[in-house]
Amino acid sequence: MPVQLLAPRLILSGGGGVAEVAAVLAQLGLSRPLVITDPWMASSGTVDRVLGPLRAAGIAAEVFHETVPDPTDTVVEAGVRAFRAGDYDCLIGFGGGSPMDTAKAVAILAAAPEGVHIRTLKVPAQANRGAVPVVCIPTTAGTGSEATKFTVITDTANDEKMLISGLGALPLAALVDHHLTWTVPARTVADTGVDSLTHALEAFVSRRANAYSDDYARLAMRLIAPNLRRAYADAQRGGNGPRDEEAREAMMRGATLAGLAFSNASVALVHGMSRPIGAHFHVPHGLSNAMLLPAVTRFGLEAALPRYAEAARVMGVAGEGDDDATAGARLVEELETLNRELGVPSPATHGIAADRWDGLLETMAAQALASGSPANNPRVPDKAEIVALYREAYA
């Protein structure tokens, strides 16, 4: 059976790559970008890492810097207004997952008739049209959004994180420069790192996995698993002493490869359950993934034991001589240990009140199922099982 493989047309990867942004636009025949970023990137001057090379090439880019964590429909609508007010031939998403996802959503919504709400384009709809191409420049090693056909936008009227999928969300190009991660706080390095590991693992065990996504996932896990703790330690040092460039570069490559993996195989139950936590409690996406990853992996282990065991061996947490049961058990143990060493809290220790959590369990489980991602899990849960997993993860 034929396999469809999706990827950006151009990926430029390596330290200092952001300086080539004008050259990349020229290669693609683009010259009038609107840069979409967040308030900190703008106020700190970090956005000049993009604007400087553009100015040097004679490109006077405008900036939309109103993006927020867990990007919302209202911010996307504001971005569309800014886009339509100018004469732009592309969008540059610069920052973490939120600016990149916002840029993708702006392109998609701007291609729709005026007055259409972006919720009409959520899964199972296919958002295959974008008004202009999107170029993504990630500043964190985590979301992989620079390489995927997905964007996630919060519907503020319903407190729902909407998954939007289609060719309209696939970037035309990505500039993957690990030097941009050096100023990222250690907490964010940890959370986005677990996010990328989750992408690779879920793509590998997904019911929609294929030979290409498997190759991307294996490469990603080989890079991320031995380097996540090192990158976290490097971030904790805050630039005091030599940089662990090897670990940072590995994490950035791993995140992009993990993005390619799940873009072509889809994520599964962790992400389906994670999005409602972010929507209702504003927990960063990577952190909510980490809260769920051990419990969800344990839940699905027996349904795809050979795959989970192979993942454990690829990650280096099980040996080639370990049988599948031993390797699978070591994978779950490693995920629990990783959370402890990275200081990942439970929802309870994160400060989410038990009564509010319990009161939203049914709603979150329904939203998780509606996203479609749980159907890709090796063991497909029903609503009651999702509620039970939320309860297990809380404590």
N, C-alpha and C positions, 0 to 999 in steps of 0.2 A: 504494500500500500504506500503511495507517495507521501512524503513528509514535507510539510511547508516550513521553511526556515526563514525567520525574520531577523534582521539586524540593521543598524544604521548603515548608511552608504559609506561613511568614512568615520573611523575611530583613530584619533591621534593620542597615543599613550606615552607618558614618560615625564620626568621632572622638567619643569619649565615649559611644558607644552602650551600653557595658557597664553604665552607670548606670541604664539602662532595664530591667534584667533583671526586676525585680519587676512592672513594668507589662506586660511581655511575658507573663509567667506569668499575670497576671490576665486578659489578653485571651484566653488559651487555657484559662481555667478551672482553672488549676493552682496549688497552694499548699503542697505538701509535697515539696520537692526533696531529693534526695541529690546533693551535689556531688562529682564524681569528678575528681581532679586528681593531681598528682605531688608527691613529697616537697619539692622545691625551692619550688614554688608555695606550699605550706603553711608551710614554715619561714621563708621570706622575707617572708611576710605578703602576697604578691601575690594570694592567693586572697581577701583582704579586698576586692578590687575587685568581687567578686561578693557576698560575704557582707554587706558594708556596706549596699548598697542593699536587700538582702533584709531585713536586721534593721530598717532604717528603715521598711520596710513591714509590720513585725510578723511576718516569716517567719523562724523559727528553723531554718535549714538545718543538716543534719549533713554531715560531710565524710569521704570515703574518699580517702586520699592515698597509697595503696600502688602506684600505677601505675609501670611501668618503661618505659624505651625498648624498642621492639619488644615490645609487650605480649604477655604469655604466657597460656596456658590456666590456669595456676595462679593468676595475679593475677585473671583474670576470675572464676574460681571463688570467690576470696576476696571479690570485689566482689558476687557474687550472694549470698553469705552475709550480707554487710553490708546488702544491699538487703532480704533476707527478714527480717532482724532488726528492721526498722523498718516504719513505715506511710507509705510514700512513693508519690506519684502521678506522679513524673517523675524523670528523671536529668538533671543538668547536666554536660556534659563541658567542663571548663575547662583549656585548655593547648594544647600542640601536638597533633600527630596521635595520639600515644600515649594521652593521657587521653580524647580524643574517641573513638578507636577502642575503648578499653576500655569507655567508657560504652555504646556501641552494642552491644558483645558481651555486656555484663552484661544489657542489656534483652532481647536475643535468648535467651541461655541461661536467664534467669529465667522465660521463657515456656515453656520445654521441661520435660518431666517431670523430677523430681529424679533425679539419677544419670546423666543423659545427658551425654556428653562433647561439647564443642563441635566436635570434629573431624567428628562426624556431620553437621554443618551446613555444612561447607565446600563450595565449588563442586565438582561441578555441582548440589548441593542448593540449594534456594531458601529462604533464611531470611526468610520474609515476616511473621513474628509477633514482636512485642516485648511484654514484660510491661507496660511503661509508655512514654509518649513520651520522646524525648531532645531536649534543647535543647543546642546546641553553641556554645561561645564560644572561637574560636581565638585564640591568642596569637602565632602565627607566620603569615607569609604564604607558604604552601607546600602543605600536604597537601590542602587543599580538602575535608577530611573533613566539614566542617560542611554540605556540600551534596550528599553522595554516598550511594548505596545500598550502599556497601562498608565493610567493616572487615577488617583484616589482623591475625591473631593467631598467635603462634608456638606450635606443638605441641612442648613441651619433650621429649617422649619420642622424637620423630623428627627434631628439629632442622629443622622445616619451617615456613615462614611460610604459613599457610593463608589463602586468600582466601575471605571469607564475603560473600555478596551477597544482597540481597533488601529488600523494603519494611521489614522489621524494623530494618534499619540506616539507613534514611532519617530524618534528624532532622525533628522537627516544626517546629522553628524554629532560626534561627541569628542570633547577634549578632556582627557583623563590625566590630570597632573597631580601626583601625590604630594608635591610641595604645598599645595593649597590646604592640606590637612594639618599642617604643622601648628596652626593656631587654634585648632578645634579642642575644646575642653575634654578632659579625660572621660567624664561621664558620657559625653556624646560619642567619643571614640568607642567606648564599650558597647553602647546601645546600638550604634549603627553597625558595628562589627558583628554582633549577634544577629542583627537583621540580615546581613549578607550571608551568614552561615545558615540561617533558617531558609533563605531563598534557595541556596544550593541543595540543602538536604530535602526540602519539600519538593523541589523539581525532580530530584533523583527518585523519590518514592511515589511521585504522583502517578495516578492512573493514566495520565496523558503524556507520560515520559516517552521519549523516542531516542534513537541512537545519537542524534546531534545534541539534544539537551543533556543526555547522559555524559557526553564528553565534556561539555561546558561545566556541568555540575562537579564532575570528578576533579577537573583542573581547579575549580574554585575552592573546593574543600581542601585540596592539597595545599593551597596557598593560605587560606584563612585559618585553618585549625592550628597550625604551629606558630602563627604570627600574631594572632589576636591579643594574647597576653603581652607579647613584646610591644605591640603598638600602644596598648593601654599603659604599660609601664613608661614608655617613651613620653606619652602625653602627660602622665603624672609628674615627670621631671620638668615639664614646661620649658624645654629648651636649655636647661642647665646641664651642660655637658654635650658630648657629640650626639647627633641625631641617629636614631636607628632607621636609617634610610631604607635598608633592605626590608625590614618589617613593614614600613609604611608603604613602600612600593608594592609589596606583595599583597597587602590588604586592598589597595586601590585596584590592582588588576583583578584580584579575587572578587571584589564587589561587582565589577563590570561583567566578568564571566558568569557570576551568579545571576546577574540581571538577564544576560542572554539565555541562561538555562531556564529560568522560570518564565521568561517571555515566550519561550517555545514549548513549555510543558505545563505551565501554570503552577501556582502555589496551591496549598491545600488547607487543612483544618486549622493550623496555627494562625494563618492570616485571616481566615474566615472569622475566627473568634477574636482576633486581635483588634480588628477595625472597630467593632462596637465599644470596646474598652476605651479606645482613643476618642471616639465620638462623644461618649457620655462622661468620661472622667478626665479627658485631656491628658492622658498618659502618652508620652512620646512613642511613636510606632515601634521602634526597635526595642524599647523597654517592655512594652506590652507583649511583643513576640517572645522576649526572653522569659517573662513571667510564665508563659504558657508552654514553652518548648519541651521541658522535661516531661510534664504530665501528658501532653498530646503524643509525644514520641512513645511513651510507655503504653498509651492506649492503642496505638496502631501497630506495635512491634510485631506481634505474632501474625498479623495479616500480611506482612511483607518482610518476614525475618531475613531472608537472603539479601534483600536490598539494604535494609538497615545494617546488617552485618558487613556488607561490602563497604558501605559508607564509613563504618567504624574503622575498617582496615585502611581505607583511603586517607582518613583523617589522622591515622597513626595512633589511635587509642586502643586498637586491637591488633594482634599479630596474625601473620598469614597462617600460623598453625592453630589458631583459635577456631573452634567450631562456631556455627552461626549463633547458637544460644548464648555462648560466652561473649562473643563479639557484640551481640545486641545488648546484653546486660551492661557491658563496658561502655557502650555508647550512651545509654541513659545515665550511668554513673558520671561520665565525663560532662554531660550537659548540666547535671546538678552541681558538680564541682566547679565548672566554669562560672555558673551564676554566683556561687559563693565568692569566688576569687575576684569577680568583677563587681561585687557589691550590688547585685541585682536584688531589689526588694520584692516581696510578695505584694499583691494589692493591699493587704492589711497593713503591712509595715510601710507602704508608700503613703498611707494616710487616708485610704478610701474607707469610709464608714461601712460597717457590716450591714446595717439596715438599708442603706442606699444600694449597696451591691446586691443584696438579696432581692430588693424590690425591683431591680432591673434585669434579673436573670432571665426571665421568660422573654422579655423584649430583646435582649442581646442575643439569645439563642435563635430567636426567629430571624433577626437581622443577619446573623452569621449564616444560617441556612439559605436565606434569600440571595446572598452574594454569589452562591454557586461554588465557592472554593471548597467547602467541606465534601462535596461530591467527588473531588479529585483525590481524597485521602484514601490510603490503602484500606482502612476500615472506615466505612462511611457511617457516621453517627446519625441517630435520630435526635429530636429536640431534647428529650429527657437526658440522653447521654451528654449532650453539650452542656446542659445545666449542671450535671454532675461534675463535669470537667472544670467548669467555672468555680464550683464550690471547692474542688480539690486545689485549684490554683490559688484561691483566695488566701488560704492559711499558710 
